[in-house]
Amino acid sequence: MLIQYKVGNYKSIKDDIIINFTANHEKNYSKWVNKSEDLSYNLFKVIGLVGPNASGKSNILDSLSFAVRFIKRTIQRNESTEINVEPFLLDENSIDENTFFEFIFIEDNVKYVYGFEINKKTVDEEYLLAYYSKKPTTVFERTKGNKFDFKGNDIKLQTDISLKTNSNRLYLPVAAEWGYSKVASAYKWFNKMPEQYELKPQIIIDNMIQSNKKNLIIDALRKADINISDIYTKSKRMEKEQLDLINNFLRKLIKDYEPDIPEETPEIYITHNNKNGMDYSIPLDDDSSGTIEIIKSIAKIFYVNEKGGIIVEDELGKHYHTKLTQHIINFIDNESFNNIQVLFASHDTKILNILYPEQIYLVDKDDEGATFVKLLDDYCIREKDNIELGYLKGRYGAIPYTKD
């Protein structure tokens, strides 16, 4: 589970931004919290980012996805590949500084702190701390110039692995690939994090149908008042000429591209009941955008919870009614979902009255154009306050400004 995420100097983000999932031990939260058996930590299941357009909400989410993608794909990088990272460009000093990422998380009952700094050419800093007890143990530390310090931990073995780590690769995934046991759990946590291409609804729903779990989706849709009696997939085959055309196009765009588009893909069909009690089936893509998005969201929650990880969702609820946005958020507050966290951005101000103030980060930009965040709980909020109304009146900032 993620405890805290920090990022600095990434796109519209100049100074460090911290998103913390820790829930206050002294408060009796009725929901939204994953509690450990030994009560050593309480972590929120859901964190929301709220703010005007172009405030940088998407860049915060994108930074986390970028970092995870860079970790998971570092093995595939060759020595000459440039790191496709974009620093804050509105300050001449930031352009030449590194981009920084740090994750604090728990995996296999051990707390880890993992961070790294990168520029377009090299990894200039990287470290992993493990809390096997109350005192942290530094598993490895890496500084500029590909210099490593292993703090007495398996020095010969780790030195051999470090020699296999190019300057534009991260050491953590390389060490995991070479079987170093002390980084295995930490890397496993990142490896569970789903990438967007892994969350295609066709793949998720087909997976659930094959494992006889489609009724979970159907029951959840009925509770959302979506009248669907069945959901199934048909195999859709792509013509060879069309497949070759796509692969040739991608080869021109992506260096070292390896064709991985399957010839057959599942196509989702859903069965509705009409007012006369008759069933009719249509491809999901032919249904309303709201129905499509609610099905995708529910399927995604089931899929990620089973594997473990974090859903990063930009513009949650943009295609459906605010009541369905509330339903999706409340849907996660279920004891069945204890292996999932959600970090999302939304323009729907109704969520301000659903979540605790400790779960809402208000996102805005300063005069320099840099993104910053402020926890809603930092404001003086009384129990009887209508938070949404206060936000819309500008009491907490982070609202769109329009000229008369």
KOLKEVO-330454 format. One record per residue (C-alpha): residue in one letter; x, z negated, y negated; residue number from 1. Coordinates in Angstrom, 3 decimals, always signed. Each point is the difference from the previous one (the first is absolute). Layout:
a  X  Z  Y  NUM $
...
END
This chain:
m  +0.000  +0.000  +0.000  1 $
l  +1.181  +0.792  -3.511  2 $
i  +0.717  -2.996  -2.214  3 $
q  +1.402  +1.758  -3.062  4 $
y  +1.007  +3.465  -1.188  5 $
k  +2.288  +0.703  -2.968  6 $
v  +0.966  +3.311  -1.605  7 $
g  +1.991  +0.946  -3.067  8 $
n  +0.963  +3.224  -1.813  9 $
y  -2.365  +2.350  +1.822  10 $
k  -1.918  +2.714  -1.881  11 $
s  -2.055  -1.825  -2.688  12 $
i  +1.323  -3.380  +1.183  13 $
k  +2.985  -1.180  -2.023  14 $
d  +0.327  -3.762  +0.438  15 $
d  -0.626  -1.695  +3.341  16 $
i  -3.616  -0.218  +1.132  17 $
i  -0.953  -2.599  +2.601  18 $
i  -3.121  +0.078  +2.192  19 $
n  -0.433  -3.290  +1.863  20 $
f  -2.436  -0.541  +2.884  21 $
t  +0.516  -3.781  +0.179  22 $
a  -3.140  -2.126  -0.266  23 $
n  +0.219  -3.473  -1.498  24 $
h  +0.163  -2.644  +2.768  25 $
e  -1.833  -2.500  -2.172  26 $
k  -3.097  +2.180  -0.415  27 $
n  -2.745  +0.242  +2.583  28 $
y  -0.582  +3.740  +0.165  29 $
s  -3.195  +0.873  +1.827  30 $
k  +1.179  +3.503  +0.862  31 $
w  +2.632  +2.717  -0.512  32 $
v  +2.795  -2.112  +1.490  33 $
n  +2.035  +0.328  +3.205  34 $
k  +1.059  -3.502  +1.024  35 $
s  +2.889  -0.698  +2.327  36 $
e  -0.562  -2.420  +2.864  37 $
d  +2.649  -2.387  -1.318  38 $
l  -1.389  +0.398  -3.571  39 $
s  +3.486  +0.846  -1.269  40 $
y  -1.484  +2.899  -1.975  41 $
n  -3.324  +1.332  -1.243  42 $
l  +0.000  +3.691  -0.876  43 $
f  -2.699  +2.071  -1.634  44 $
k  -1.358  +2.913  +2.017  45 $
v  -0.844  +1.985  -3.129  46 $
i  +1.686  +0.532  -3.380  47 $
g  -1.531  +2.265  -2.654  48 $
l  +1.544  +1.796  -2.980  49 $
v  -2.349  +0.588  -2.944  50 $
g  +0.738  +1.825  -3.236  51 $
p  -0.600  +3.143  -2.047  52 $
n  +0.987  +3.520  +0.983  53 $
a  +3.726  +0.759  -0.360  54 $
s  +0.898  -3.702  -0.025  55 $
g  +2.215  +0.336  +3.068  56 $
k  -2.197  -1.348  +2.806  57 $
s  +0.720  +3.044  +2.149  58 $
n  +3.742  -0.297  -0.630  59 $
i  +0.022  -3.576  +1.301  60 $
l  -1.709  +1.122  +3.190  61 $
d  +2.167  +3.105  +0.233  62 $
s  +3.167  -2.086  -0.351  63 $
l  -0.910  -2.075  +3.056  64 $
s  -0.830  +3.119  +2.028  65 $
f  +3.242  +1.636  -1.136  66 $
a  +2.087  -3.018  +1.026  67 $
v  -1.589  -0.207  +3.452  68 $
r  +0.346  +3.741  +0.497  69 $
f  +3.687  -0.148  -0.999  70 $
i  +0.605  -2.818  +2.487  71 $
k  -1.793  +1.705  +2.875  72 $
r  +1.575  +3.411  -0.573  73 $
t  +3.544  -1.064  -0.811  74 $
i  +1.213  +0.900  +3.500  75 $
q  -0.964  +3.632  -0.568  76 $
r  +2.065  +0.337  -3.178  77 $
n  +3.208  +1.996  +0.065  78 $
e  +2.948  -0.901  -2.201  79 $
s  -0.672  +2.653  -2.636  80 $
t  -3.720  -0.724  -0.488  81 $
e  -0.880  -1.230  -3.472  82 $
i  -2.200  -3.070  -0.331  83 $
n  -3.215  +1.156  -1.648  84 $
v  -0.521  -3.071  -2.202  85 $
e  -1.212  +0.103  -3.601  86 $
p  +1.057  -2.794  -2.405  87 $
f  -1.685  -0.942  -3.283  88 $
l  +0.751  +2.976  -2.262  89 $
l  -1.101  -1.295  -3.407  90 $
d  +3.092  -2.119  -0.504  91 $
e  +3.504  +1.498  -0.030  92 $
n  +1.479  -3.037  +1.744  93 $
s  -2.564  -0.063  +2.798  94 $
i  +0.686  +3.630  +0.871  95 $
d  +3.480  -0.932  +1.200  96 $
e  -0.992  -3.268  +1.696  97 $
n  -0.984  -0.537  +3.618  98 $
t  -3.523  -0.347  +1.314  99 $
f  -0.622  -3.326  +1.725  100 $
f  -2.358  -1.015  +2.837  101 $
e  -0.455  -3.365  +1.711  102 $
f  -2.354  -1.182  +2.738  103 $
i  -0.632  -3.575  +1.132  104 $
f  -1.965  -0.024  +3.237  105 $
i  -0.631  -1.733  +3.315  106 $
e  +0.501  +1.598  +3.388  107 $
d  +0.158  -1.769  +3.365  108 $
n  -0.377  -3.345  -1.822  109 $
v  +3.180  +0.542  -2.031  110 $
k  +0.029  +0.498  -3.764  111 $
y  +2.277  +2.801  -1.226  112 $
v  +1.220  +1.115  -3.401  113 $
y  +1.101  +3.643  -0.058  114 $
g  +0.996  +1.943  -3.069  115 $
f  +1.994  +3.030  -1.117  116 $
e  +1.088  +1.930  -3.099  117 $
i  +0.328  +3.769  -0.020  118 $
n  +0.695  +2.926  -2.276  119 $
k  -0.251  +3.705  +0.730  120 $
k  +3.265  +0.010  +1.968  121 $
t  +0.721  -3.383  +1.554  122 $
v  -1.255  -3.359  +1.194  123 $
d  +1.877  -2.415  -2.276  124 $
e  -1.406  -3.291  +1.247  125 $
e  -1.804  -1.215  +3.114  126 $
y  -0.572  -3.401  +1.550  127 $
l  -1.963  -1.799  +2.698  128 $
l  -0.641  -3.734  +0.091  129 $
a  -1.755  -1.695  +2.918  130 $
y  -1.590  -3.454  -0.022  131 $
y  +0.585  -1.190  +3.555  132 $
s  -0.325  -3.466  -1.518  133 $
k  -0.747  -1.269  -3.510  134 $
k  +3.443  +1.225  -1.061  135 $
p  +0.489  +3.793  -0.279  136 $
t  +2.597  +1.833  +2.078  137 $
t  +1.568  +3.126  -1.488  138 $
v  -0.003  +2.559  +2.800  139 $
f  +1.858  +2.574  -2.098  140 $
e  +0.788  +0.829  -3.583  141 $
r  +1.047  +3.376  -1.375  142 $
t  +1.413  +0.774  -3.420  143 $
k  +1.035  +3.094  -1.946  144 $
g  +2.557  +2.208  +1.705  145 $
n  -1.519  -0.599  +3.453  146 $
k  +1.672  -3.412  +0.271  147 $
f  -1.539  -2.395  +2.522  148 $
d  +0.128  -3.762  +0.449  149 $
f  -1.447  -1.340  +3.235  150 $
k  +0.464  -3.704  -0.756  151 $
g  +1.410  -0.722  +3.451  152 $
n  -2.911  +1.691  +1.849  153 $
d  +1.282  +2.210  +2.842  154 $
i  +2.705  +1.409  -2.253  155 $
k  +1.541  +2.464  +2.456  156 $
l  -3.334  +1.405  +1.164  157 $
q  -1.398  +0.294  -3.517  158 $
t  +3.213  +1.515  -1.330  159 $
d  -0.203  +2.723  +2.647  160 $
i  -3.606  +0.733  -1.008  161 $
s  +0.854  +0.023  -3.704  162 $
l  +2.519  +2.782  +0.644  163 $
k  -2.919  +2.100  +1.259  164 $
t  -1.963  -0.625  -3.221  165 $
n  +0.430  +2.747  -2.574  166 $
s  -0.050  -1.015  -3.651  167 $
n  -3.467  +1.548  -0.445  168 $
r  -1.479  -1.815  +3.003  169 $
l  -1.336  -3.528  +0.341  170 $
y  +1.838  -2.283  +2.395  171 $
l  -3.098  -1.833  +1.318  172 $
p  -1.571  +2.961  +1.854  173 $
v  +3.406  +1.240  +1.161  174 $
a  +0.804  -3.425  +1.470  175 $
a  -3.436  -0.132  +1.648  176 $
e  +0.547  +3.477  +1.449  177 $
w  +3.306  -1.191  +1.491  178 $
g  -1.687  -2.974  +1.614  179 $
y  +1.183  -2.883  -2.178  180 $
s  -2.447  -2.736  +1.001  181 $
k  +0.147  -2.077  -3.187  182 $
v  -1.580  +2.770  -2.066  183 $
a  -2.513  +1.146  +2.612  184 $
s  -2.953  -2.124  -1.166  185 $
a  +0.577  +0.787  -3.667  186 $
y  +0.099  +3.731  +0.660  187 $
k  -3.033  -0.248  +2.290  188 $
w  -2.017  -1.308  -2.949  189 $
f  +0.807  +3.098  -2.064  190 $
n  -0.507  +2.294  +2.958  191 $
k  -3.573  -1.292  +0.346  192 $
m  -0.779  +0.984  -3.573  193 $
p  -2.114  +3.158  +0.201  194 $
e  +0.896  +3.060  -2.031  195 $
q  -2.769  +2.123  -1.482  196 $
y  +0.467  +2.831  +2.480  197 $
e  -0.609  -2.528  +2.808  198 $
l  -3.360  -0.966  -1.512  199 $
k  -1.793  +3.317  +0.373  200 $
p  -3.605  -0.841  +0.913  201 $
q  -0.074  +2.654  +2.717  202 $
i  +2.887  -1.674  +1.802  203 $
i  -1.307  -3.547  -0.524  204 $
i  -3.557  +0.718  +1.133  205 $
d  +1.127  +2.106  +2.950  206 $
n  +2.266  -2.900  +1.008  207 $
m  -2.919  -2.458  -0.192  208 $
i  -2.294  +2.312  +1.952  209 $
q  +2.589  +0.446  +2.731  210 $
s  +0.380  -3.789  +0.251  211 $
n  -3.779  -0.557  +0.089  212 $
k  -0.112  -1.743  -3.387  213 $
k  -2.155  +2.397  -1.993  214 $
n  -2.934  -2.449  +0.095  215 $
l  +2.009  -2.288  -2.278  216 $
i  -0.104  +2.715  -2.672  217 $
i  -3.681  +0.765  +0.585  218 $
d  -1.009  -3.696  -0.227  219 $
a  +2.019  -0.416  -3.199  220 $
l  -1.660  +3.091  -1.509  221 $
r  -3.465  -1.319  +0.834  222 $
k  +0.804  -3.235  -1.801  223 $
a  +0.932  +2.129  -3.004  224 $
d  -3.426  +1.669  +0.326  225 $
i  +1.527  +3.333  +1.057  226 $
n  -2.459  +1.495  +2.489  227 $
i  +2.302  +1.412  +2.685  228 $
s  -0.812  -0.243  +3.713  229 $
d  +3.116  +1.663  +1.417  230 $
i  +3.453  +1.189  -0.929  231 $
y  +2.167  +2.256  +2.123  232 $
t  +2.777  +2.576  -0.183  233 $
k  +0.411  +3.573  +1.178  234 $
s  +3.315  +1.683  +0.543  235 $
k  +0.735  +2.597  -2.670  236 $
r  +2.647  +2.573  +0.856  237 $
m  +2.090  +1.700  -2.663  238 $
e  +0.808  +3.665  +0.448  239 $
k  +3.690  +0.749  +0.657  240 $
e  +0.254  +2.266  -3.044  241 $
q  -1.380  -2.717  -2.247  242 $
l  +2.320  -2.631  +1.525  243 $
d  +3.052  +2.240  -0.466  244 $
l  -0.980  +0.685  -3.592  245 $
i  -0.203  -3.725  -0.817  246 $
n  +3.277  -0.841  +1.763  247 $
n  +1.855  +2.831  -1.745  248 $
f  -1.336  -1.191  -3.344  249 $
l  +1.139  -3.591  +0.675  250 $
r  +3.452  +1.191  +1.096  251 $
k  +0.471  +1.535  -3.449  252 $
l  -1.061  -3.234  -1.716  253 $
i  +1.670  -2.629  +2.198  254 $
k  +3.640  +0.046  +1.006  255 $
d  +0.562  -0.601  +3.734  256 $
y  -3.752  +0.251  +0.633  257 $
e  -0.953  -0.432  +3.647  258 $
p  -3.423  +1.474  +0.891  259 $
d  -2.309  -2.820  +1.098  260 $
i  -3.478  +1.369  -0.735  261 $
p  -2.038  -0.117  +3.233  262 $
e  -1.778  +3.108  +1.199  263 $
e  -3.127  -2.059  +0.692  264 $
t  -1.422  -2.697  -2.263  265 $
p  -3.169  -2.089  +0.319  266 $
e  -2.894  +0.820  -2.324  267 $
i  -2.427  -2.844  -0.736  268 $
y  -3.749  +0.396  +0.485  269 $
i  -2.633  -2.569  -0.929  270 $
t  -3.600  -0.313  +1.177  271 $
h  -2.693  -1.008  -2.489  272 $
n  -3.601  -1.091  +0.650  273 $
n  -2.568  +1.658  -2.252  274 $
k  -3.321  -1.566  -1.047  275 $
n  -1.780  +1.647  +2.933  276 $
g  +2.285  -1.703  +2.488  277 $
m  +1.918  +3.193  +0.785  278 $
d  +3.780  +0.094  +0.397  279 $
y  +2.161  +2.644  -1.582  280 $
s  +3.785  +0.319  +0.055  281 $
i  +2.246  +1.466  -2.682  282 $
p  +3.746  +0.102  -0.653  283 $
l  +1.041  -3.029  -2.025  284 $
d  +1.521  +2.268  -2.668  285 $
d  -3.481  +1.445  -0.666  286 $
d  -1.492  -3.394  -0.817  287 $
s  -0.053  -1.681  -3.424  288 $
s  +3.291  -1.157  -1.486  289 $
g  -1.262  -3.592  +0.065  290 $
t  -0.762  +0.101  +3.728  291 $
i  +3.339  +1.653  +0.719  292 $
e  +1.957  -2.630  -1.934  293 $
i  -1.852  -3.015  +1.416  294 $
i  +0.612  +1.230  +3.555  295 $
k  +3.659  +0.607  -0.764  296 $
s  +0.380  -3.459  -1.534  297 $
i  -1.651  -1.869  +2.868  298 $
a  +1.898  +1.940  +2.674  299 $
k  +3.263  -0.625  -1.841  300 $
i  -0.626  -3.768  -0.110  301 $
f  -0.591  -0.170  +3.766  302 $
y  +3.031  +2.172  +0.733  303 $
v  +2.498  -1.890  -2.151  304 $
n  -1.277  -3.424  +1.035  305 $
e  +0.623  +0.870  +3.652  306 $
k  +3.585  +1.032  -0.649  307 $
g  +0.717  -2.379  -2.874  308 $
g  +1.125  +0.984  -3.480  309 $
i  -1.142  +0.612  -3.547  310 $
i  -2.489  +2.515  -1.323  311 $
v  +1.007  +1.351  -3.407  312 $
e  -3.108  +1.500  -1.578  313 $
d  -0.042  +1.725  -3.387  314 $
e  -3.321  +0.209  -1.863  315 $
l  -1.995  -1.902  +2.588  316 $
g  -3.665  +0.956  -0.135  317 $
k  +0.371  +3.012  -2.279  318 $
h  -2.387  +2.047  +2.184  319 $
y  -2.698  -2.563  +0.705  320 $
h  -2.339  -2.472  -1.691  321 $
t  +1.314  -3.322  -1.236  322 $
k  -2.123  -1.775  +2.657  323 $
l  +1.954  +1.808  +2.706  324 $
t  +3.280  -0.931  -1.688  325 $
q  -1.098  -3.637  +0.200  326 $
h  -1.028  +0.524  +3.637  327 $
i  +3.411  +1.402  +0.933  328 $
i  +1.824  -2.886  -1.687  329 $
n  -2.294  -2.600  +1.578  330 $
f  +0.290  +1.804  +3.339  331 $
i  +3.664  -1.005  +0.200  332 $
d  -0.935  -3.668  -0.406  333 $
n  -0.721  -0.359  +3.682  334 $
e  +1.813  -2.100  +2.576  335 $
s  +0.413  +3.155  +2.090  336 $
f  +2.319  +1.395  -2.664  337 $
n  +2.945  -2.374  +0.110  338 $
n  +2.771  +2.546  +0.364  339 $
i  -0.518  +2.030  -3.145  340 $
q  +0.570  -0.191  -3.739  341 $
v  -1.275  +2.340  -2.707  342 $
l  +1.568  +0.819  -3.349  343 $
f  -2.283  +2.199  -2.050  344 $
a  -0.619  +1.348  -3.492  345 $
s  -3.473  +0.504  -1.435  346 $
h  -1.892  +0.702  -3.209  347 $
d  -3.075  -1.798  +1.357  348 $
t  -0.240  -3.164  -2.090  349 $
k  -2.532  -1.535  +2.422  350 $
i  +2.899  -1.110  +2.178  351 $
l  +0.955  -2.487  -2.724  352 $
n  -2.982  -2.096  +1.066  353 $
i  +0.682  +0.420  +3.735  354 $
l  +3.629  -1.038  +0.374  355 $
y  +1.701  -3.156  -1.201  356 $
p  +1.921  +0.317  -3.305  357 $
e  +3.178  -0.611  +2.048  358 $
q  -0.674  +3.298  +1.791  359 $
i  -0.277  +2.202  -3.095  360 $
y  +2.938  +1.460  -1.893  361 $
l  -0.862  +1.582  -3.343  362 $
v  +2.181  +3.058  -0.608  363 $
d  +0.852  +1.426  -3.419  364 $
k  +2.798  +1.661  -1.983  365 $
d  +2.036  -1.404  -2.864  366 $
d  +0.979  +1.796  -3.215  367 $
e  +2.947  +1.575  +1.794  368 $
g  -2.268  +1.552  +2.622  369 $
a  +1.177  -2.343  +2.746  370 $
t  -2.420  -1.412  +2.564  371 $
f  -0.454  -3.756  +0.193  372 $
v  -2.362  -2.273  +1.915  373 $
k  -1.616  -3.334  -0.671  374 $
l  -1.818  -2.129  +2.535  375 $
l  -3.611  -0.573  -1.008  376 $
d  +0.411  -3.633  +1.021  377 $
d  +2.523  -0.458  -2.825  378 $
y  -2.921  +0.025  -2.436  379 $
c  -2.160  -3.031  -0.592  380 $
i  -3.088  +0.802  +2.053  381 $
r  -2.847  -2.434  +0.515  382 $
e  -2.069  -0.028  +3.176  383 $
k  -3.148  +1.080  -1.877  384 $
d  +1.722  +2.932  -1.794  385 $
n  -1.153  +3.562  +0.671  386 $
i  +3.462  +1.478  +0.519  387 $
e  -1.168  +3.615  +0.012  388 $
l  -1.785  -0.412  -3.325  389 $
g  +3.017  -1.757  -1.493  390 $
y  +2.269  +2.806  +1.181  391 $
l  -2.239  +2.720  -1.453  392 $
k  -0.009  -1.866  -3.332  393 $
g  +3.810  +0.126  -0.022  394 $
r  +0.587  -3.706  +0.621  395 $
y  +2.717  +0.664  +2.584  396 $
g  +1.393  +3.337  -1.243  397 $
a  +0.744  +2.930  +2.302  398 $
i  -3.041  +2.027  -1.100  399 $
p  -0.133  +3.597  -1.259  400 $
y  +0.341  +0.435  -3.760  401 $
t  -2.013  +2.772  -1.627  402 $
k  -0.085  +1.087  -3.610  403 $
d  -3.326  +0.286  -1.845  404 $
END
